[in-house]
Each structure stands twice: as C-alpha cells, then as structure tokens.
Amino acid sequence: MSDLLERLRGRGWRLTAQRRVVAEVLNGDHVHYTADEVHALATERLPEISRATVYNTLGELVTLGEVIEVSTDGRAKRYDPNAHHAHQHLVCARCGTIRDVHPSGDLLADLPAQERYGFAISAVEVTYRGLCPDCAA
C-alpha cells in the first residue's frame, strides 16, 4: 500500500486541503489513475478543487519523486504513488488496466554483458502486456 501521505508529511511538504485530497486519492495498492481520474475522484471529496490544481499537484509530486508517471502505448499518463517500492507493471493491452507486479530474480543481472554496450545501467523498467481476466473473457 502506498504511504504517500506519510512520506509527504515527513518531507514537511505543505499539505493544503487540495494537496491532501490529491494525495488521498492516490493512496492504495495498484493505483494508476490518469490526471482526469484524479480530478474526478478529488472533486467527490472537495468539489471546489480545480483541474489546474490537480495537474500542478501531480507535477509537483512527480518532481519530488513521490509519484511516478507511467506511460503505456500512447495512452494518457497515469500516476503511481508506489515510487519507493521496487516493482514493474502488468498492462492489459485492451482496456489499459495496470497492476503492480514484483518479478523474482535480478532484472538487471538478466541482461547479458554483450547487450549492455558499455552502459553503466542504474535502473530497469519492464512492462508485461497481456489481457486482463475481464478482457480475455
């Protein structure tokens, strides 16, 4: 589960009502909302929150490294609060559902030396694609 609110409090980030609502919307497992989805869910809690405030807050959270922007197949960017928990993504090729997954093994070590072309690799991103159970049915 995301601990986004606790991380933001620990950083001393000023939690206005608007920022708090955005952080609360992003809290949870397998959360990968678009900015528009964040706005829609935030307005249920705080009707006066503007779209611009949501977009600005998401941008700040990405800049702080507290939220990851996830882009898949030219779809709208999604925002993942699990920035401090190593994971990869499983994406439904039809509906775009995204789930966090934790593959076993060392993904960095799995790349053979001859395929590294002299790069000093610091991170690995893997996206698994397929059909979710609903789309496969």
N, CA, C and O atoms as CSV, one atom per row, in Angstrom:
chain,resi,resn,atom,element,x,y,z
A,1,MET,N,N,0.842,-1.183,0.000
A,1,MET,CA,C,0.000,0.000,0.000
A,1,MET,C,C,0.885,1.244,0.000
A,1,MET,O,O,1.936,1.270,0.640
A,2,SER,N,N,0.462,2.239,-0.699
A,2,SER,CA,C,1.193,3.496,-0.760
A,2,SER,C,C,1.164,4.182,0.595
A,2,SER,O,O,0.157,4.167,1.302
A,3,ASP,N,N,2.277,4.774,0.932
A,3,ASP,CA,C,2.355,5.555,2.163
A,3,ASP,C,C,2.619,7.014,1.812
A,3,ASP,O,O,3.367,7.706,2.503
A,4,LEU,N,N,2.004,7.467,0.744
A,4,LEU,CA,C,2.260,8.792,0.191
A,4,LEU,C,C,2.042,9.908,1.207
A,4,LEU,O,O,2.905,10.774,1.347
A,5,LEU,N,N,0.929,9.916,1.913
A,5,LEU,CA,C,0.663,10.981,2.891
A,5,LEU,C,C,1.738,11.037,3.972
A,5,LEU,O,O,2.192,12.117,4.349
A,6,GLU,N,N,2.140,9.879,4.463
A,6,GLU,CA,C,3.175,9.860,5.498
A,6,GLU,C,C,4.502,10.381,4.954
A,6,GLU,O,O,5.207,11.125,5.636
A,7,ARG,N,N,4.842,9.992,3.726
A,7,ARG,CA,C,6.087,10.476,3.122
A,7,ARG,C,C,6.059,11.988,2.956
A,7,ARG,O,O,7.053,12.662,3.229
A,8,LEU,N,N,4.926,12.527,2.512
A,8,LEU,CA,C,4.821,13.976,2.309
A,8,LEU,C,C,4.910,14.723,3.633
A,8,LEU,O,O,5.556,15.767,3.716
A,9,ARG,N,N,4.269,14.196,4.660
A,9,ARG,CA,C,4.366,14.820,5.992
A,9,ARG,C,C,5.816,14.797,6.469
A,9,ARG,O,O,6.310,15.779,7.024
A,10,GLY,N,N,6.489,13.678,6.251
A,10,GLY,CA,C,7.879,13.541,6.658
A,10,GLY,C,C,8.810,14.510,5.955
A,10,GLY,O,O,9.842,14.897,6.502
A,11,ARG,N,N,8.449,14.898,4.755
A,11,ARG,CA,C,9.253,15.861,3.997
A,11,ARG,C,C,8.941,17.294,4.403
A,11,ARG,O,O,9.642,18.226,4.010
A,12,GLY,N,N,7.887,17.465,5.192
A,12,GLY,CA,C,7.480,18.813,5.564
A,12,GLY,C,C,6.768,19.535,4.436
A,12,GLY,O,O,6.712,20.765,4.430
A,13,TRP,N,N,6.219,18.788,3.474
A,13,TRP,CA,C,5.506,19.380,2.344
A,13,TRP,C,C,4.209,19.980,2.851
A,13,TRP,O,O,3.446,19.314,3.551
A,14,ARG,N,N,3.957,21.212,2.511
A,14,ARG,CA,C,2.763,21.903,2.981
A,14,ARG,C,C,1.511,21.222,2.426
A,14,ARG,O,O,1.256,21.251,1.222
A,15,LEU,N,N,0.746,20.618,3.315
A,15,LEU,CA,C,-0.438,19.878,2.901
A,15,LEU,C,C,-1.680,20.750,3.000
A,15,LEU,O,O,-2.385,20.729,4.010
A,16,THR,N,N,-1.944,21.518,1.946
A,16,THR,CA,C,-3.190,22.267,1.867
A,16,THR,C,C,-4.326,21.265,1.706
A,16,THR,O,O,-4.075,20.082,1.475
A,17,ALA,N,N,-5.543,21.709,1.821
A,17,ALA,CA,C,-6.696,20.814,1.634
A,17,ALA,C,C,-6.662,20.177,0.251
A,17,ALA,O,O,-6.963,18.993,0.104
A,18,GLN,N,N,-6.294,20.964,-0.772
A,18,GLN,CA,C,-6.258,20.451,-2.139
A,18,GLN,C,C,-5.174,19.389,-2.299
A,18,GLN,O,O,-5.422,18.333,-2.880
A,19,ARG,N,N,-3.981,19.662,-1.792
A,19,ARG,CA,C,-2.876,18.707,-1.899
A,19,ARG,C,C,-3.200,17.421,-1.135
A,19,ARG,O,O,-2.911,16.319,-1.602
A,20,ARG,N,N,-3.802,17.578,0.039
A,20,ARG,CA,C,-4.165,16.413,0.843
A,20,ARG,C,C,-5.146,15.523,0.083
A,20,ARG,O,O,-4.995,14.301,0.075
A,21,VAL,N,N,-6.143,16.121,-0.550
A,21,VAL,CA,C,-7.141,15.345,-1.280
A,21,VAL,C,C,-6.493,14.597,-2.439
A,21,VAL,O,O,-6.810,13.430,-2.669
A,22,VAL,N,N,-5.595,15.245,-3.173
A,22,VAL,CA,C,-4.910,14.562,-4.276
A,22,VAL,C,C,-4.101,13.390,-3.729
A,22,VAL,O,O,-4.126,12.302,-4.305
A,23,ALA,N,N,-3.390,13.595,-2.632
A,23,ALA,CA,C,-2.594,12.521,-2.029
A,23,ALA,C,C,-3.494,11.386,-1.538
A,23,ALA,O,O,-3.143,10.214,-1.672
A,24,GLU,N,N,-4.641,11.728,-0.977
A,24,GLU,CA,C,-5.569,10.694,-0.505
A,24,GLU,C,C,-6.117,9.878,-1.673
A,24,GLU,O,O,-6.264,8.661,-1.558
A,25,VAL,N,N,-6.419,10.527,-2.790
A,25,VAL,CA,C,-6.916,9.822,-3.972
A,25,VAL,C,C,-5.858,8.846,-4.481
A,25,VAL,O,O,-6.190,7.753,-4.941
A,26,LEU,N,N,-4.595,9.234,-4.402
A,26,LEU,CA,C,-3.510,8.391,-4.907
A,26,LEU,C,C,-3.082,7.304,-3.931
A,26,LEU,O,O,-2.186,6.524,-4.253
A,27,ASN,N,N,-3.678,7.226,-2.769
A,27,ASN,CA,C,-3.270,6.249,-1.771
A,27,ASN,C,C,-3.872,4.884,-2.071
A,27,ASN,O,O,-5.062,4.781,-2.370
A,28,GLY,N,N,-3.065,3.846,-1.994
A,28,GLY,CA,C,-3.578,2.488,-2.145
A,28,GLY,C,C,-2.712,1.625,-3.027
A,28,GLY,O,O,-1.759,2.096,-3.648
A,29,ASP,N,N,-3.059,0.347,-3.074
A,29,ASP,CA,C,-2.356,-0.608,-3.916
A,29,ASP,C,C,-2.867,-0.510,-5.354
A,29,ASP,O,O,-4.050,-0.260,-5.582
A,30,HIS,N,N,-1.983,-0.705,-6.305
A,30,HIS,CA,C,-2.322,-0.766,-7.724
A,30,HIS,C,C,-3.038,0.488,-8.221
A,30,HIS,O,O,-3.894,0.406,-9.103
A,31,VAL,N,N,-2.695,1.641,-7.665
A,31,VAL,CA,C,-3.295,2.908,-8.080
A,31,VAL,C,C,-2.500,3.440,-9.269
A,31,VAL,O,O,-1.291,3.650,-9.178
A,32,HIS,N,N,-3.193,3.653,-10.379
A,32,HIS,CA,C,-2.571,4.181,-11.591
A,32,HIS,C,C,-3.599,5.052,-12.320
A,32,HIS,O,O,-3.996,4.735,-13.442
A,33,TYR,N,N,-4.022,6.130,-11.696
A,33,TYR,CA,C,-5.054,6.985,-12.259
A,33,TYR,C,C,-4.475,7.985,-13.251
A,33,TYR,O,O,-3.318,8.390,-13.138
A,34,THR,N,N,-5.293,8.379,-14.222
A,34,THR,CA,C,-4.936,9.499,-15.078
A,34,THR,C,C,-5.196,10.786,-14.294
A,34,THR,O,O,-5.844,10.757,-13.248
A,35,ALA,N,N,-4.696,11.902,-14.793
A,35,ALA,CA,C,-4.941,13.188,-14.136
A,35,ALA,C,C,-6.437,13.486,-14.087
A,35,ALA,O,O,-6.935,13.997,-13.084
A,36,ASP,N,N,-7.146,13.173,-15.147
A,36,ASP,CA,C,-8.594,13.409,-15.156
A,36,ASP,C,C,-9.313,12.535,-14.128
A,36,ASP,O,O,-10.266,12.986,-13.492
A,37,GLU,N,N,-8.866,11.295,-13.964
A,37,GLU,CA,C,-9.465,10.424,-12.952
A,37,GLU,C,C,-9.167,10.951,-11.547
A,37,GLU,O,O,-10.034,10.931,-10.673
A,38,VAL,N,N,-7.938,11.421,-11.336
A,38,VAL,CA,C,-7.597,12.011,-10.038
A,38,VAL,C,C,-8.505,13.208,-9.775
A,38,VAL,O,O,-9.026,13.369,-8.671
A,39,HIS,N,N,-8.692,14.044,-10.790
A,39,HIS,CA,C,-9.557,15.219,-10.618
A,39,HIS,C,C,-10.990,14.807,-10.280
A,39,HIS,O,O,-11.597,15.363,-9.365
A,40,ALA,N,N,-11.527,13.838,-11.014
A,40,ALA,CA,C,-12.906,13.400,-10.768
A,40,ALA,C,C,-13.063,12.855,-9.343
A,40,ALA,O,O,-14.041,13.171,-8.665
A,41,LEU,N,N,-12.116,12.048,-8.894
A,41,LEU,CA,C,-12.193,11.492,-7.544
A,41,LEU,C,C,-11.969,12.566,-6.487
A,41,LEU,O,O,-12.586,12.529,-5.422
A,42,ALA,N,N,-11.091,13.518,-6.776
A,42,ALA,CA,C,-10.826,14.610,-5.825
A,42,ALA,C,C,-12.047,15.503,-5.666
A,42,ALA,O,O,-12.326,15.962,-4.559
A,43,THR,N,N,-12.786,15.763,-6.752
A,43,THR,CA,C,-13.961,16.634,-6.658
A,43,THR,C,C,-15.086,15.988,-5.840
A,43,THR,O,O,-15.951,16.686,-5.311
A,44,GLU,N,N,-15.070,14.647,-5.738
A,44,GLU,CA,C,-16.053,13.981,-4.871
A,44,GLU,C,C,-15.795,14.340,-3.409
A,44,GLU,O,O,-16.727,14.401,-2.607
A,45,ARG,N,N,-14.537,14.576,-3.067
A,45,ARG,CA,C,-14.154,14.887,-1.689
A,45,ARG,C,C,-14.085,16.388,-1.434
A,45,ARG,O,O,-14.378,16.865,-0.338
A,46,LEU,N,N,-13.687,17.125,-2.479
A,46,LEU,CA,C,-13.509,18.572,-2.354
A,46,LEU,C,C,-14.013,19.200,-3.658
A,46,LEU,O,O,-13.229,19.433,-4.578
A,47,PRO,N,N,-15.331,19.476,-3.739
A,47,PRO,CA,C,-15.938,19.903,-5.002
A,47,PRO,C,C,-15.292,21.128,-5.651
A,47,PRO,O,O,-15.349,21.271,-6.872
A,48,GLU,N,N,-14.685,22.007,-4.868
A,48,GLU,CA,C,-14.136,23.240,-5.437
A,48,GLU,C,C,-12.722,23.081,-5.998
A,48,GLU,O,O,-12.163,24.051,-6.507
A,49,ILE,N,N,-12.134,21.897,-5.920
A,49,ILE,CA,C,-10.769,21.723,-6.421
A,49,ILE,C,C,-10.753,21.857,-7.945
A,49,ILE,O,O,-11.584,21.271,-8.640
A,50,SER,N,N,-9.816,22.619,-8.441
A,50,SER,CA,C,-9.758,22.867,-9.894
A,50,SER,C,C,-8.877,21.835,-10.580
A,50,SER,O,O,-8.010,21.216,-9.963
A,51,ARG,N,N,-9.123,21.671,-11.863
A,51,ARG,CA,C,-8.316,20.774,-12.689
A,51,ARG,C,C,-6.857,21.235,-12.680
A,51,ARG,O,O,-5.947,20.410,-12.601
A,52,ALA,N,N,-6.634,22.547,-12.761
A,52,ALA,CA,C,-5.271,23.091,-12.766
A,52,ALA,C,C,-4.538,22.733,-11.480
A,52,ALA,O,O,-3.356,22.391,-11.512
A,53,THR,N,N,-5.232,22.809,-10.349
A,53,THR,CA,C,-4.608,22.472,-9.070
A,53,THR,C,C,-4.204,20.997,-9.051
A,53,THR,O,O,-3.122,20.654,-8.574
A,54,VAL,N,N,-5.063,20.134,-9.563
A,54,VAL,CA,C,-4.746,18.705,-9.613
A,54,VAL,C,C,-3.520,18.474,-10.494
A,54,VAL,O,O,-2.594,17.768,-10.096
A,55,TYR,N,N,-3.510,19.066,-11.689
A,55,TYR,CA,C,-2.371,18.897,-12.597
A,55,TYR,C,C,-1.090,19.446,-11.969
A,55,TYR,O,O,-0.042,18.805,-12.046
A,56,ASN,N,N,-1.165,20.615,-11.355
A,56,ASN,CA,C,0.016,21.207,-10.719
A,56,ASN,C,C,0.516,20.342,-9.564
A,56,ASN,O,O,1.721,20.148,-9.402
A,57,THR,N,N,-0.403,19.832,-8.773
A,57,THR,CA,C,-0.019,18.985,-7.643
A,57,THR,C,C,0.619,17.694,-8.132
A,57,THR,O,O,1.625,17.253,-7.576
A,58,LEU,N,N,0.049,17.083,-9.163
A,58,LEU,CA,C,0.654,15.869,-9.722
A,58,LEU,C,C,2.058,16.157,-10.243
A,58,LEU,O,O,2.974,15.361,-10.037
A,59,GLY,N,N,2.229,17.286,-10.913
A,59,GLY,CA,C,3.551,17.672,-11.404
A,59,GLY,C,C,4.553,17.846,-10.273
A,59,GLY,O,O,5.702,17.416,-10.383
A,60,GLU,N,N,4.119,18.472,-9.189
A,60,GLU,CA,C,4.993,18.647,-8.025
A,60,GLU,C,C,5.370,17.300,-7.416
A,60,GLU,O,O,6.526,17.084,-7.050
A,61,LEU,N,N,4.404,16.399,-7.307
A,61,LEU,CA,C,4.672,15.083,-6.727
A,61,LEU,C,C,5.652,14.283,-7.581
A,61,LEU,O,O,6.494,13.559,-7.048
A,62,VAL,N,N,5.547,14.411,-8.899
A,62,VAL,CA,C,6.499,13.742,-9.792
A,62,VAL,C,C,7.880,14.355,-9.622
A,62,VAL,O,O,8.868,13.628,-9.514
A,63,THR,N,N,7.963,15.678,-9.596
A,63,THR,CA,C,9.245,16.369,-9.422
A,63,THR,C,C,9.904,15.980,-8.104
A,63,THR,O,O,11.123,15.825,-8.041
A,64,LEU,N,N,9.102,15.823,-7.049
A,64,LEU,CA,C,9.627,15.423,-5.740
A,64,LEU,C,C,10.074,13.953,-5.716
A,64,LEU,O,O,10.775,13.524,-4.800
A,65,GLY,N,N,9.660,13.194,-6.732
A,65,GLY,CA,C,9.979,11.764,-6.748
A,65,GLY,C,C,9.054,10.940,-5.881
A,65,GLY,O,O,9.371,9.799,-5.542
A,66,GLU,N,N,7.916,11.501,-5.518
A,66,GLU,CA,C,6.958,10.805,-4.670
A,66,GLU,C,C,5.892,10.064,-5.464
A,66,GLU,O,O,5.179,9.222,-4.918
A,67,VAL,N,N,5.784,10.372,-6.739
A,67,VAL,CA,C,4.835,9.724,-7.640
A,67,VAL,C,C,5.561,9.487,-8.952
A,67,VAL,O,O,6.369,10.312,-9.380
A,68,ILE,N,N,5.275,8.363,-9.588
A,68,ILE,CA,C,5.882,8.023,-10.870
A,68,ILE,C,C,4.852,8.233,-11.976
A,68,ILE,O,O,3.694,7.836,-11.839
A,69,GLU,N,N,5.278,8.855,-13.067
A,69,GLU,CA,C,4.433,8.931,-14.266
A,69,GLU,C,C,4.622,7.640,-15.052
A,69,GLU,O,O,5.748,7.234,-15.343
A,70,VAL,N,N,3.513,7.006,-15.389
A,70,VAL,CA,C,3.549,5.765,-16.155
A,70,VAL,C,C,2.868,6.031,-17.492
A,70,VAL,O,O,1.712,6.450,-17.539
A,71,SER,N,N,3.597,5.785,-18.577
A,71,SER,CA,C,3.041,5.947,-19.916
A,71,SER,C,C,3.042,4.594,-20.605
A,71,SER,O,O,4.061,3.903,-20.625
A,72,THR,N,N,1.905,4.216,-21.170
A,72,THR,CA,C,1.818,2.941,-21.883
A,72,THR,C,C,1.091,3.129,-23.199
A,72,THR,O,O,-0.034,3.627,-23.233
A,73,ASP,N,N,1.728,2.734,-24.266
A,73,ASP,CA,C,1.096,2.664,-25.589
A,73,ASP,C,C,0.380,3.937,-26.022
A,73,ASP,O,O,-0.691,3.854,-26.624
A,74,GLY,N,N,0.929,5.099,-25.738
A,74,GLY,CA,C,0.328,6.340,-26.195
A,74,GLY,C,C,-0.946,6.722,-25.472
A,74,GLY,O,O,-1.623,7.668,-25.875
A,75,ARG,N,N,-1.284,6.015,-24.425
A,75,ARG,CA,C,-2.468,6.377,-23.631
A,75,ARG,C,C,-2.103,7.526,-22.700
A,75,ARG,O,O,-0.938,7.909,-22.594
A,76,ALA,N,N,-3.100,8.063,-22.035
A,76,ALA,CA,C,-2.866,9.157,-21.086
A,76,ALA,C,C,-1.893,8.705,-19.999
A,76,ALA,O,O,-1.898,7.545,-19.590
A,77,LYS,N,N,-1.069,9.628,-19.544
A,77,LYS,CA,C,-0.152,9.327,-18.445
A,77,LYS,C,C,-0.957,8.944,-17.220
A,77,LYS,O,O,-2.038,9.475,-16.966
A,78,ARG,N,N,-0.404,8.013,-16.475
A,78,ARG,CA,C,-1.017,7.587,-15.228
A,78,ARG,C,C,-0.032,7.861,-14.105
A,78,ARG,O,O,1.174,7.944,-14.336
A,79,TYR,N,N,-0.541,8.000,-12.900
A,79,TYR,CA,C,0.280,8.391,-11.761
A,79,TYR,C,C,0.277,7.284,-10.713
A,79,TYR,O,O,-0.774,6.866,-10.226
A,80,ASP,N,N,1.480,6.820,-10.378
A,80,ASP,CA,C,1.688,5.678,-9.488
A,80,ASP,C,C,2.365,6.168,-8.205
A,80,ASP,O,O,3.496,6.652,-8.259
A,81,PRO,N,N,1.696,6.050,-7.053
A,81,PRO,CA,C,2.275,6.528,-5.799
A,81,PRO,C,C,3.293,5.570,-5.184
A,81,PRO,O,O,3.903,5.893,-4.165
A,82,ASN,N,N,3.483,4.417,-5.776
A,82,ASN,CA,C,4.421,3.436,-5.221
A,82,ASN,C,C,5.836,3.696,-5.715
A,82,ASN,O,O,6.516,2.788,-6.192
A,83,ALA,N,N,6.267,4.938,-5.597
A,83,ALA,CA,C,7.562,5.370,-6.116
A,83,ALA,C,C,8.730,4.807,-5.323
A,83,ALA,O,O,9.847,4.751,-5.837
A,84,HIS,N,N,8.502,4.397,-4.105
A,84,HIS,CA,C,9.596,3.939,-3.253
A,84,HIS,C,C,9.556,2.435,-3.017
A,84,HIS,O,O,10.236,1.927,-2.125
A,85,HIS,N,N,8.768,1.723,-3.809
A,85,HIS,CA,C,8.668,0.274,-3.706
A,85,HIS,C,C,8.994,-0.305,-5.076
A,85,HIS,O,O,8.239,-0.105,-6.028
A,86,ALA,N,N,10.102,-1.015,-5.184
A,86,ALA,CA,C,10.521,-1.565,-6.474
A,86,ALA,C,C,9.440,-2.486,-7.033
A,86,ALA,O,O,8.989,-3.415,-6.363
A,87,HIS,N,N,9.037,-2.215,-8.259
A,87,HIS,CA,C,8.037,-3.043,-8.919
A,87,HIS,C,C,8.057,-2.774,-10.422
A,87,HIS,O,O,8.668,-1.815,-10.893
A,88,GLN,N,N,7.383,-3.633,-11.146
A,88,GLN,CA,C,7.204,-3.480,-12.584
A,88,GLN,C,C,5.700,-3.403,-12.831
A,88,GLN,O,O,4.909,-3.437,-11.888
A,89,HIS,N,N,5.310,-3.299,-14.097
A,89,HIS,CA,C,3.880,-3.158,-14.406
A,89,HIS,C,C,3.390,-4.240,-15.350
A,89,HIS,O,O,4.109,-4.693,-16.241
A,90,LEU,N,N,2.155,-4.639,-15.130
A,90,LEU,CA,C,1.421,-5.569,-15.974
A,90,LEU,C,C,0.271,-4.764,-16.559
A,90,LEU,O,O,-0.537,-4.210,-15.814
A,91,VAL,N,N,0.186,-4.693,-17.889
A,91,VAL,CA,C,-0.782,-3.815,-18.552
A,91,VAL,C,C,-1.693,-4.632,-19.460
A,91,VAL,O,O,-1.221,-5.459,-20.240
A,92,CYS,N,N,-3.006,-4.398,-19.355
A,92,CYS,CA,C,-3.960,-5.029,-20.265
A,92,CYS,C,C,-3.893,-4.298,-21.606
A,92,CYS,O,O,-4.082,-3.083,-21.668
A,93,ALA,N,N,-3.624,-5.037,-22.663
A,93,ALA,CA,C,-3.491,-4.460,-23.998
A,93,ALA,C,C,-4.815,-3.926,-24.537
A,93,ALA,O,O,-4.814,-3.113,-25.461
A,94,ARG,N,N,-5.927,-4.356,-23.989
A,94,ARG,CA,C,-7.224,-3.914,-24.483
A,94,ARG,C,C,-7.777,-2.729,-23.685
A,94,ARG,O,O,-8.064,-1.683,-24.268
A,95,CYS,N,N,-7.932,-2.870,-22.372
A,95,CYS,CA,C,-8.593,-1.818,-21.578
A,95,CYS,C,C,-7.610,-0.884,-20.871
A,95,CYS,O,O,-8.004,0.174,-20.382
A,96,GLY,N,N,-6.336,-1.270,-20.817
A,96,GLY,CA,C,-5.332,-0.407,-20.205
A,96,GLY,C,C,-5.174,-0.548,-18.702
A,96,GLY,O,O,-4.415,0.208,-18.096
A,97,THR,N,N,-5.868,-1.495,-18.084
A,97,THR,CA,C,-5.699,-1.719,-16.648
A,97,THR,C,C,-4.230,-1.980,-16.352
A,97,THR,O,O,-3.556,-2.694,-17.095
A,98,ILE,N,N,-3.736,-1.398,-15.262
A,98,ILE,CA,C,-2.340,-1.571,-14.861
A,98,ILE,C,C,-2.304,-2.148,-13.460
A,98,ILE,O,O,-3.023,-1.693,-12.571
A,99,ARG,N,N,-1.466,-3.149,-13.270
A,99,ARG,CA,C,-1.252,-3.750,-11.959
A,99,ARG,C,C,0.242,-3.712,-11.652
A,99,ARG,O,O,1.067,-3.867,-12.552
A,100,ASP,N,N,0.586,-3.507,-10.392
A,100,ASP,CA,C,1.971,-3.604,-9.955
A,100,ASP,C,C,2.313,-5.080,-9.801
A,100,ASP,O,O,1.522,-5.855,-9.265
A,101,VAL,N,N,3.501,-5.465,-10.276
A,101,VAL,CA,C,3.972,-6.838,-10.118
A,101,VAL,C,C,5.406,-6.810,-9.611
A,101,VAL,O,O,6.129,-5.830,-9.793
A,102,HIS,N,N,5.798,-7.894,-8.979
A,102,HIS,CA,C,7.122,-7.981,-8.364
A,102,HIS,C,C,7.799,-9.264,-8.846
A,102,HIS,O,O,7.781,-10.274,-8.141
A,103,PRO,N,N,8.398,-9.233,-10.045
A,103,PRO,CA,C,9.029,-10.446,-10.575
A,103,PRO,C,C,10.211,-10.874,-9.716
A,103,PRO,O,O,10.900,-10.054,-9.109
A,104,SER,N,N,10.420,-12.176,-9.685
A,104,SER,CA,C,11.564,-12.687,-8.927
A,104,SER,C,C,12.808,-12.593,-9.803
A,104,SER,O,O,12.714,-12.461,-11.024
A,105,GLY,N,N,13.936,-12.659,-9.185
A,105,GLY,CA,C,15.184,-12.592,-9.924
A,105,GLY,C,C,15.693,-11.163,-10.009
A,105,GLY,O,O,15.039,-10.224,-9.554
A,106,ASP,N,N,16.857,-11.017,-10.592
A,106,ASP,CA,C,17.515,-9.728,-10.730
A,106,ASP,C,C,17.418,-9.296,-12.196
A,106,ASP,O,O,18.185,-9.766,-13.036
A,107,LEU,N,N,16.481,-8.407,-12.500
A,107,LEU,CA,C,16.261,-7.987,-13.882
A,107,LEU,C,C,17.504,-7.338,-14.482
A,107,LEU,O,O,17.757,-7.474,-15.679
A,108,LEU,N,N,18.272,-6.642,-13.670
A,108,LEU,CA,C,19.493,-6.005,-14.140
A,108,LEU,C,C,20.527,-7.055,-14.529
A,108,LEU,O,O,21.193,-6.928,-15.556
A,109,ALA,N,N,20.657,-8.085,-13.711
A,109,ALA,CA,C,21.631,-9.141,-13.983
A,109,ALA,C,C,21.220,-9.992,-15.177
A,109,ALA,O,O,22.065,-10.639,-15.794
A,110,ASP,N,N,19.927,-9.998,-15.509
A,110,ASP,CA,C,19.445,-10.816,-16.615
A,110,ASP,C,C,19.863,-10.283,-17.987
A,110,ASP,O,O,19.727,-10.990,-18.986
A,111,LEU,N,N,20.366,-9.059,-18.051
A,111,LEU,CA,C,20.826,-8.503,-19.326
A,111,LEU,C,C,22.276,-8.928,-19.544
A,111,LEU,O,O,23.158,-8.514,-18.792
A,112,PRO,N,N,22.535,-9.747,-20.564
A,112,PRO,CA,C,23.901,-10.223,-20.794
A,112,PRO,C,C,24.873,-9.065,-21.029
A,112,PRO,O,O,24.492,-8.025,-21.567
A,113,ALA,N,N,26.112,-9.252,-20.626
A,113,ALA,CA,C,27.145,-8.216,-20.742
A,113,ALA,C,C,27.261,-7.685,-22.167
A,113,ALA,O,O,27.419,-6.480,-22.364
A,114,GLN,N,N,27.183,-8.569,-23.165
A,114,GLN,CA,C,27.323,-8.121,-24.553
A,114,GLN,C,C,26.150,-7.270,-25.024
A,114,GLN,O,O,26.252,-6.596,-26.050
A,115,GLU,N,N,25.048,-7.290,-24.297
A,115,GLU,CA,C,23.881,-6.479,-24.636
A,115,GLU,C,C,23.863,-5.154,-23.887
A,115,GLU,O,O,22.930,-4.372,-24.068
A,116,ARG,N,N,24.834,-4.881,-23.077
A,116,ARG,CA,C,24.894,-3.641,-22.295
A,116,ARG,C,C,25.624,-2.527,-23.048
A,116,ARG,O,O,25.478,-1.354,-22.702
A,117,TYR,N,N,26.384,-2.865,-24.044
A,117,TYR,CA,C,27.087,-1.900,-24.902
A,117,TYR,C,C,27.869,-0.858,-24.103
A,117,TYR,O,O,27.938,0.309,-24.488
A,118,GLY,N,N,28.453,-1.290,-22.991
A,118,GLY,CA,C,29.269,-0.396,-22.194
A,118,GLY,C,C,28.503,0.532,-21.266
A,118,GLY,O,O,29.113,1.322,-20.545
A,119,PHE,N,N,27.183,0.451,-21.271
A,119,PHE,CA,C,26.375,1.305,-20.392
A,119,PHE,C,C,26.600,0.929,-18.938
A,119,PHE,O,O,26.766,-0.249,-18.621
A,120,ALA,N,N,26.608,1.908,-18.059
A,120,ALA,CA,C,26.559,1.692,-16.617
A,120,ALA,C,C,25.084,1.773,-16.244
A,120,ALA,O,O,24.562,2.863,-16.008
A,121,ILE,N,N,24.428,0.656,-16.192
A,121,ILE,CA,C,22.974,0.607,-16.004
A,121,ILE,C,C,22.624,0.877,-14.547
A,121,ILE,O,O,23.201,0.287,-13.633
A,122,SER,N,N,21.669,1.778,-14.349
A,122,SER,CA,C,21.275,2.146,-12.991
A,122,SER,C,C,19.850,1.741,-12.643
A,122,SER,O,O,19.490,1.709,-11.466
A,123,ALA,N,N,19.036,1.432,-13.641
A,123,ALA,CA,C,17.640,1.075,-13.366
A,123,ALA,C,C,17.094,0.243,-14.516
A,123,ALA,O,O,17.596,0.293,-15.639
A,124,VAL,N,N,16.059,-0.520,-14.211
A,124,VAL,CA,C,15.409,-1.366,-15.201
A,124,VAL,C,C,13.907,-1.131,-15.110
A,124,VAL,O,O,13.349,-1.085,-14.014
A,125,GLU,N,N,13.258,-0.985,-16.249
A,125,GLU,CA,C,11.796,-0.894,-16.297
A,125,GLU,C,C,11.301,-1.966,-17.244
A,125,GLU,O,O,11.712,-2.021,-18.403
A,126,VAL,N,N,10.423,-2.812,-16.754
A,126,VAL,CA,C,9.851,-3.877,-17.561
A,126,VAL,C,C,8.343,-3.719,-17.537
A,126,VAL,O,O,7.755,-3.492,-16.480
A,127,THR,N,N,7.722,-3.836,-18.687
A,127,THR,CA,C,6.265,-3.809,-18.762
A,127,THR,C,C,5.805,-5.125,-19.366
A,127,THR,O,O,6.172,-5.469,-20.490
A,128,TYR,N,N,5.002,-5.853,-18.610
A,128,TYR,CA,C,4.401,-7.092,-19.090
A,128,TYR,C,C,3.056,-6.730,-19.686
A,128,TYR,O,O,2.311,-5.939,-19.108
A,129,ARG,N,N,2.742,-7.296,-20.825
A,129,ARG,CA,C,1.483,-7.000,-21.515
A,129,ARG,C,C,0.685,-8.276,-21.742
A,129,ARG,O,O,1.238,-9.359,-21.933
A,130,GLY,N,N,-0.606,-8.115,-21.714
A,130,GLY,CA,C,-1.496,-9.248,-21.959
A,130,GLY,C,C,-2.923,-8.775,-21.824
A,130,GLY,O,O,-3.195,-7.577,-21.904
A,131,LEU,N,N,-3.831,-9.699,-21.622
A,131,LEU,CA,C,-5.242,-9.351,-21.439
A,131,LEU,C,C,-5.643,-9.660,-19.993
A,131,LEU,O,O,-5.338,-10.729,-19.463
A,132,CYS,N,N,-6.326,-8.710,-19.377
A,132,CYS,CA,C,-6.835,-8.925,-18.024
A,132,CYS,C,C,-7.953,-9.974,-18.101
A,132,CYS,O,O,-8.456,-10.257,-19.189
A,133,PRO,N,N,-8.341,-10.549,-16.969
A,133,PRO,CA,C,-9.396,-11.573,-16.993
A,133,PRO,C,C,-10.691,-11.096,-17.626
A,133,PRO,O,O,-11.336,-11.865,-18.338
A,134,ASP,N,N,-11.099,-9.834,-17.388
A,134,ASP,CA,C,-12.347,-9.334,-17.958
A,134,ASP,C,C,-12.271,-9.264,-19.481
A,134,ASP,O,O,-13.212,-9.659,-20.170
A,135,CYS,N,N,-11.146,-8.759,-20.012
A,135,CYS,CA,C,-10.996,-8.627,-21.468
A,135,CYS,C,C,-10.781,-9.977,-22.139
A,135,CYS,O,O,-11.174,-10.167,-23.290
A,136,ALA,N,N,-10.171,-10.902,-21.439
A,136,ALA,CA,C,-9.923,-12.235,-22.007
A,136,ALA,C,C,-11.201,-13.063,-22.091
A,136,ALA,O,O,-11.291,-13.998,-22.886
A,137,ALA,N,N,-12.194,-12.711,-21.262
A,137,ALA,CA,C,-13.452,-13.498,-21.235
A,137,ALA,C,C,-14.294,-13.275,-22.466
A,137,ALA,O,O,-15.370,-13.859,-22.592
